[in-house]
Amino acid sequence: MQYQEIENEVKKLIIELFDVPAQDIVATARLYEDLGLDSIDAVDMIVHLQKKTGKKIKPEEFKAVRTVQDVIDAVQRLLEN
């Protein structure tokens, strides 16, 4: 999966799962403060990303995730391993 594909999937996931307007989903948007997600939403996102990638995501990998860009980077690292 290329970077652009990962970015598109992450954005699509946030729009579909959490009803966040597309224009709000920018790389610097903070998941909790700007997009209104909570910890349960984060778990939902991890579950969906695992299904999409077919890879197991360790919770500690997502502890430092704060922005949309962090999610994209974490998925990219996951797919490289």
C-alpha positions in Angstrom: 0.0 0.0 0.0 1.4 3.4 -1.0 1.4 6.4 1.3 -1.4 8.1 -0.6 -3.6 4.9 -0.3 -3.0 4.7 3.4 -3.9 8.4 3.8 -7.1 7.9 1.8 -8.1 4.8 3.8 -7.5 6.6 7.2 -9.5 9.6 6.1 -12.3 7.4 4.7 -12.4 5.4 7.9 -12.6 8.5 10.1 -15.4 9.9 7.9 -17.4 6.7 7.9 -16.9 5.6 11.5 -17.2 8.9 13.3 -19.2 11.2 10.9 -16.4 13.7 10.8 -16.6 16.2 7.9 -14.0 15.5 5.3 -12.7 19.1 5.4 -11.8 18.7 9.1 -9.5 15.7 8.4 -6.2 17.2 7.8 -2.8 15.8 8.8 -2.4 18.1 11.8 -5.9 17.5 13.1 -5.7 16.1 16.6 -7.9 13.0 17.0 -9.3 13.9 20.4 -9.3 17.7 20.6 -10.1 18.6 17.0 -12.1 15.6 15.7 -13.9 14.7 18.9 -12.8 11.1 19.1 -12.5 9.4 22.4 -10.6 6.3 23.6 -13.3 3.9 22.5 -13.3 5.5 19.1 -9.6 4.9 18.9 -10.1 1.2 19.7 -12.7 1.0 16.9 -10.3 2.6 14.5 -7.5 0.1 15.4 -9.9 -2.8 14.9 -10.9 -1.5 11.4 -7.3 -0.8 10.5 -6.4 -4.4 11.5 -9.1 -5.7 9.2 -8.0 -3.5 6.3 -4.3 -4.3 6.6 -4.5 -7.9 7.8 -1.9 -7.0 10.4 -2.1 -7.2 14.2 -1.7 -3.7 15.7 -0.1 -3.6 19.1 -1.9 -1.2 21.5 1.4 0.3 22.5 2.0 1.3 18.9 -1.0 3.6 19.1 -0.5 5.1 22.5 1.6 7.9 21.0 -0.9 8.6 18.2 -2.4 12.1 18.6 -3.0 13.4 15.0 -4.3 12.1 11.7 -0.7 12.1 10.5 0.4 9.9 13.4 -2.2 7.3 12.4 -1.0 7.4 8.8 2.6 7.0 9.9 1.8 4.1 12.3 -0.1 2.2 9.6 2.8 2.8 7.2 5.3 1.4 9.7 3.0 -1.5 10.3 2.9 -2.4 6.6 6.6 -2.1 6.2 7.2 -4.8 8.8 
